[in-house]
Amino acid sequence: MGTGGARLCATLAVGAIAIAFAGCGGDDESGDSGATGAQGASGAESASADITAEEFLAKLLPEKQVAIEAVVAAEPECEGIKVEPSLALVISDAASNAEPSTPLTALVTEEC
């Protein structure tokens, strides 16, 4: 496996671990509705397709999906693309190899 393949495997492994931990936590957070509202506001802010690779990498997987969905909705060449966690991981890998100032739009449209 080449360097790119190893990097992709590492990215996918990290993503899988993140997804596994996302399911942890039980019901102990169900009484705190204030946190849900704050997350909702954060999700609305991340819906902008006008972010850089560096900003994209700092997001959690669900926020990455929202950012990718915003690009897909705005770009005609991405029409019909289904945004799934696997696509977010592929674009995360591309973002980690890109210049920090690379627009997310450029990374997403390369995968469309």
C-alpha positions, 0 to 999 in steps of 0.5 A, a space after each residue: 500500500 502506498 503513502 496515499 493508501 496508508 493515509 486514506 486508511 488512517 483517515 478512515 480509521 479515525 473517522 470510524 472511531 469518531 462515529 463509534 464514539 458519537 454513539 456513546 454517552 447514553 441518556 445522561 444528556 437528554 435533560 440538557 436542551 440548551 446544548 442542543 440549541 447551541 449545536 443547532 446554531 453551530 450547524 447553521 453557521 457551518 452551512 456556508 460553502 465558503 470555508 477553507 480546507 483548514 476550517 473544514 478540518 476543524 469541524 466534527 464529522 456531522 458538521 463536515 457533512 453539513 458543510 459538504 451539503 452546502 457546497 453540493 447544493 450550490 454547485 451544478 456539477 454536484 447535482 444528485 450527489 448523496 452526502 454520506 460519512 464516507 464522502 466526508 472522510 474522502 474530502 477530509 483526506 483531500 483537505 489534509 493534503 491541500 493548502 490550508 487556504 484551499 476553498 472547500 468548494 474546490 475539494 468537493 467539486 473534485 469528488 463530484 
